[in-house]
Amino acid sequence: MRLILLGPPGAGKGTQAARLVEKFGIPQLSTGDMLRAAVKAGTPVGLQAKAVMDAGGLVSDEIVVGIISDRIHEADAKAGFILDGFPRTVAQAEALDELLAKKHMELDAIVELKVDENALLSRIEKRAAETVAAGGTVRADDNPDAFKVRLEAYRAQTAPVSAYYASKGTLKTVDGMASIDDVTKAINGVLGA
């Protein structure tokens, strides 16, 4: 099972990805985690990324796609993977399509969690309060001001990715405002699982 989860910050992608990891026994591939691992491992692509990051720059799409290319060949990804946080732009989606075509791979699904953006702010505030109540540390970006910035970036850069996949007829949508269990059931239905 190879899939992409799309949706704005706070839509529940991480929660649903964790459930899919458990159900299918495939890894959730986070570009940030993969970048850090490639840098730590000293892979050729990781060394490129380190040079860019050390200079204070943003890692190029080419480097990110290279890291994904390396990562999807690791043993735990042979049965599939979940891409979370990638692609963030249409250019990245196109680069991913090219990469997969070269590797004779296809995505099984692109699932977008559709949400009411106005309700997301209260969801983020609730998540922060629950984290504090449980004695945890609130993510730095789980506050109203940071969330609004993240949401604007999502609208400008990542929302067009949904339209890209929709135009290809491969996008499936799920009501991300439903309960966590209902969202899981809907995703499983889309995946035929």
N, C-alpha and C positions, 0 to 999 in steps of 0.2 A: 504494500500500500504506500504510494507516494502522493503526498498531498500538501497543499498550501492552505493555511488559515489566514483569512483577511478580516479586518475590522478595525475600527478606531481604538485608541487607548481605552482601557477599561471595559472593553466589550466582552471579555471573558476568554480570550484566545489561550492564555496560559493555563487556565483551569481546564478547558476542553482538551488542550494538547496533552496535559498530564493524564487525562482519562484515556485518550487514544494511545498514548505510549503504553499504558498498562494493558489495554485491550489487544493491541496488535503486536506488542513486543518490538516496536521500532523506535528509534531515537527521535527526539525533538531537536531540530538543528537551529540553534540561535546563532545568528551571524556574529554577535558580540562574543559569545562563548567560543565560537570556532576561531575567530581572530586571535583571541587571547591564547588558545591552545596551540595554534599554528606558530605564533611568536615564541611561546615557551618551548615548543618542540624544535624550533630552529629550521623548519622546512623552508625550501626556497621561497615560496609564496609568503610564509610567515616572516622571513627576513625582509622581504620587500615591504610588507605591512609595517613592520617595526620601524624601518627607516622613515616611512611617511609619518607614522604616529609620533616618533621621537622629534620630528621636525615640526610637529604641531598641526599637520595637515589631516585632511579627511581621506580615508582609504578609498581608492578608486573602485568603480564597479568592476573593472578588470581583475583587480586583486581579490575582491570579495567573491567573484564568480570562480576564480582560481581556487580559493579556499573551499568553496562548496564542491567544486569538481574533485578535489582531493578527498574531502570528507565523505562523500557519498559512495566511495569505494572501500571504506573501512568495513570490517566484518559485521559490525552491528547494524549497518545500513543496507546490507544485501537484500533484506526482505522489504525494505522501504524506509521512508523517513517522513517527518513532518517539518515543513519549513515555516518558521515563525519569525516574523520581522524581515522577511525577504520573500519576494521582491518588494522594495519600497517605492520604486519608480517604474514607469513603463519601459524605460531603457533597460532596467534590470530584468524585467519580465521577458523582454525580447532576448537578452543575453542568456537567460535561463533556458528559454526555448531552444536556442542554438546549442547550448551545452548538452541538454538532454538528447536532442536529435543526433548529435555526434556520438553519444554514448548508446544510441539505440534504446533510449528509455522514454517513457511517457509518464505524465502525471495522471494519477487515477482520479483526482478531484481537486478542485479549487473551491473552498467553502468560505463564504463571507458571512460573518455574524452581523446581521442588520440590527441596529440599535437606535433608540431615540437619544440623540446627542444631549438634549436638555436633561434627561434622566441620568446620564453618565456622571455628571458632576456629583450628584448625591450618592451614586454608587461608589465613586472614588472616596468621598468623605466618609462613607460607611466603612469601606475597607480599611481606611486609615484608623478610624475609631476602634474597629475590631482588633486590629494589629496592636494598638496601644493597650487595649483591655487584656489581650493575651500576653502582655509583657514583651512584645516584639518591638522592633525598630521600624518605623514608617519609612517607606522608600522616599528618597528626596523629591521624586517627581509626583508623589501622591499628595499634592496640595492644589487648591483651586487655581492659583496663578500659573504654576508649572503645567497643570493639566490643560489649561486654555491654550498655552503655547504649543503643547504636544498635539492638541486637536487641530489647531490651525495648520501645523506642519503636515499632519495626516491629510487634511482636506486638500492642501496644495499639491503634495507630492504623491501620496499613496492612494487616495480615492480613485484617481484615474486608472490605477491598476485593475480595479474591479471592472471598469468599463472596457478595458482591454480584453479581459477574459470573457466578459459578457458578449462582446462583439464576435468572439471566436466560438461562442456557444458552449463554453466549458465551465462557466461560473454557476455555482449552486448557492442559493441563499437560505439562511436559517434565521428565525426570529431570536436574536440574542437577548431580548428582554424577557424571555420566558425564564422559568426556574432553571437552575443549573441542570437538574436531571432531565427536564424537558428538552433543553438545548442538546444534551448528550443524545437523547433518543432521536431527535430530529437529524443530527449529524449522522448517527448510525443508519438512519433511514436513507439519507442521501448517498451514503457509502454502500448501501445494500448489505450492511453488516448486521 
